[in-house]
Structures are given as C-alpha cells and as structure tokens.
Amino acid sequence: MVKYIWKTGIVVVGALLGYAYYYYVGCRTGACPITSNPWISTGYGAFFALVLVLGSRRKKENRVEESQ
C-alpha cells in the first residue's frame, strides 16, 4: 500500500513540475502547443513522472532475475 502512495506522490510532483514549467517558462503567444496550455504541460509532467515510476519497477524485476 505504501509503494502506491509513493508512486502517486511522484506522479503528483511531476504534474506540479509540469505546471511550474508552464507558469515560469511557458509560451505566452500560443505558438507552442505544449507550453502554452497549462492542462497539456501538467499532463506531460504527470506522464513523464509515470514513465519514470513504471520504468524503475521493471529494472528491479530484471535485477532479481539476473541474480537467481
């Protein structure tokens, strides 16, 4: 149960970082499709955090298989 809370927390932090990127760096003219919309940049941040969380799980499983 605790590992799911950590994973969810990491995805939330990724979403916050995506929004922070929009807020501080984002494109104000609307020419940039990712950084001109807060919803899209927040979604990208959450998505990349999710990829990191899921990717780290697979690496641990591979290490266990190699050590056997």
MIDOSE-1310 file (N, C-alpha, C; in nm, 2 decimals, decimal comma, always signed):
residues 68
mvky	+0,08/-0,12/+0,00/+0,00/+0,00/+0,00/+0,09/+0,13/+0,00; +0,20/+0,12/+0,08/+0,28/+0,24/+0,09/+0,35/+0,27/-0,05; +0,38/+0,17/-0,12/+0,45/+0,19/-0,25/+0,36/+0,26/-0,35; +0,23/+0,23/-0,34/+0,13/+0,30/-0,43/+0,12/+0,45/-0,39
iwkt	+0,13/+0,48/-0,26/+0,12/+0,62/-0,22/+0,24/+0,69/-0,27; +0,36/+0,63/-0,26/+0,48/+0,69/-0,31/+0,47/+0,71/-0,46; +0,43/+0,62/-0,54/+0,42/+0,63/-0,68/+0,32/+0,74/-0,72; +0,20/+0,75/-0,65/+0,11/+0,85/-0,67/+0,17/+0,99/-0,64
givv	+0,24/+0,99/-0,53/+0,30/+1,12/-0,49/+0,40/+1,17/-0,60; +0,48/+1,07/-0,65/+0,58/+1,11/-0,76/+0,50/+1,16/-0,88; +0,39/+1,10/-0,92/+0,32/+1,15/-1,03/+0,26/+1,29/-1,01; +0,21/+1,31/-0,89/+0,16/+1,44/-0,85/+0,27/+1,55/-0,86
vgal	+0,39/+1,51/-0,81/+0,50/+1,61/-0,81/+0,54/+1,63/-0,96; +0,53/+1,53/-1,04/+0,56/+1,55/-1,19/+0,46/+1,65/-1,25; +0,33/+1,63/-1,21/+0,23/+1,72/-1,26/+0,25/+1,87/-1,21; +0,29/+1,88/-1,09/+0,32/+2,01/-1,04/+0,44/+2,08/-1,11
lgya	+0,54/+1,99/-1,14/+0,66/+2,04/-1,21/+0,62/+2,08/-1,36; +0,53/+2,01/-1,42/+0,48/+2,04/-1,55/+0,41/+2,17/-1,55; +0,33/+2,20/-1,45/+0,26/+2,33/-1,43/+0,36/+2,44/-1,41; +0,46/+2,41/-1,32/+0,56/+2,51/-1,29/+0,63/+2,55/-1,42
yyyy	+0,66/+2,45/-1,51/+0,72/+2,48/-1,63/+0,64/+2,57/-1,72; +0,51/+2,55/-1,72/+0,41/+2,63/-1,80/+0,42/+2,77/-1,74; +0,41/+2,78/-1,61/+0,40/+2,91/-1,54/+0,52/+3,00/-1,56; +0,64/+2,94/-1,54/+0,76/+3,01/-1,54/+0,83/+3,02/-1,68
vgcr	+0,82/+2,92/-1,76/+0,89/+2,92/-1,89/+0,79/+2,93/-2,01; +0,67/+2,89/-1,99/+0,57/+2,87/-2,10/+0,56/+2,98/-2,20; +0,51/+2,94/-2,31/+0,50/+3,03/-2,43/+0,37/+3,11/-2,42; +0,38/+3,24/-2,41/+0,26/+3,32/-2,39/+0,19/+3,35/-2,53
tgac	+0,25/+3,33/-2,64/+0,19/+3,37/-2,77/+0,10/+3,26/-2,82; +0,11/+3,14/-2,77/+0,02/+3,04/-2,81/+0,08/+2,96/-2,93; +0,20/+2,99/-2,97/+0,26/+2,92/-3,08/+0,32/+2,79/-3,04; +0,34/+2,77/-2,91/+0,40/+2,64/-2,86/+0,28/+2,55/-2,81
pits	+0,25/+2,44/-2,87/+0,14/+2,36/-2,83/+0,14/+2,30/-2,69; +0,26/+2,27/-2,65/+0,28/+2,21/-2,52/+0,28/+2,31/-2,40; +0,36/+2,41/-2,42/+0,38/+2,50/-2,31/+0,29/+2,62/-2,30; +0,20/+2,64/-2,40/+0,11/+2,75/-2,40/-0,02/+2,71/-2,33
npwi	-0,04/+2,59/-2,29/-0,17/+2,54/-2,23/-0,13/+2,47/-2,09; -0,18/+2,52/-1,98/-0,15/+2,46/-1,85/-0,19/+2,32/-1,84; -0,30/+2,28/-1,90/-0,35/+2,14/-1,89/-0,26/+2,05/-1,96; -0,21/+2,09/-2,07/-0,12/+2,00/-2,15/+0,01/+1,98/-2,08
stgy	+0,07/+2,09/-2,04/+0,20/+2,08/-1,97/+0,19/+2,01/-1,84; +0,08/+2,02/-1,77/+0,06/+1,95/-1,65/+0,05/+1,80/-1,68; -0,02/+1,77/-1,78/-0,04/+1,63/-1,82/+0,09/+1,56/-1,87; +0,18/+1,64/-1,94/+0,31/+1,59/-1,98/+0,40/+1,57/-1,86
gaff	+0,39/+1,65/-1,76/+0,47/+1,63/-1,64/+0,43/+1,51/-1,57; +0,30/+1,49/-1,55/+0,25/+1,37/-1,49/+0,28/+1,24/-1,57; +0,27/+1,25/-1,70/+0,31/+1,14/-1,78/+0,45/+1,10/-1,77; +0,54/+1,19/-1,77/+0,69/+1,16/-1,76/+0,72/+1,11/-1,63
alvl	+0,65/+1,16/-1,52/+0,68/+1,10/-1,39/+0,63/+0,96/-1,38; +0,51/+0,93/-1,45/+0,46/+0,79/-1,45/+0,55/+0,70/-1,52; +0,61/+0,75/-1,63/+0,71/+0,67/-1,71/+0,83/+0,63/-1,62; +0,87/+0,73/-1,54/+0,99/+0,71/-1,45/+0,95/+0,61/-1,34
vlgs	+0,83/+0,62/-1,29/+0,79/+0,53/-1,18/+0,77/+0,38/-1,24; +0,71/+0,37/-1,35/+0,69/+0,24/-1,41/+0,82/+0,18/-1,46; +0,91/+0,26/-1,51/+1,04/+0,21/-1,56/+1,13/+0,16/-1,45; +1,12/+0,23/-1,33/+1,21/+0,19/-1,22/+1,16/+0,05/-1,17
rrkk	+1,04/+0,02/-1,18/+0,99/-0,11/-1,13/+1,04/-0,22/-1,22; +1,05/-0,21/-1,34/+1,09/-0,31/-1,43/+1,24/-0,34/-1,41; +1,32/-0,23/-1,38/+1,46/-0,25/-1,36/+1,49/-0,34/-1,24; +1,41/-0,32/-1,13/+1,42/-0,40/-1,01/+1,39/-0,55/-1,04
enrv	+1,29/-0,57/-1,12/+1,25/-0,71/-1,15/+1,36/-0,78/-1,23; +1,42/-0,70/-1,33/+1,53/-0,76/-1,41/+1,65/-0,79/-1,32; +1,68/-0,71/-1,22/+1,79/-0,74/-1,13/+1,77/-0,86/-1,05; +1,65/-0,89/-1,01/+1,61/-1,00/-0,93/+1,63/-1,13/-1,02
eesq	+1,59/-1,12/-1,14/+1,60/-1,24/-1,23/+1,75/-1,27/-1,26; +1,83/-1,16/-1,28/+1,97/-1,19/-1,31/+2,05/-1,25/-1,19; +2,01/-1,22/-1,07/+2,08/-1,27/-0,95/+2,04/-1,41/-0,92; +1,94/-1,47/-0,98/+1,90/-1,60/-0,94/+1,98/-1,70/-1,02
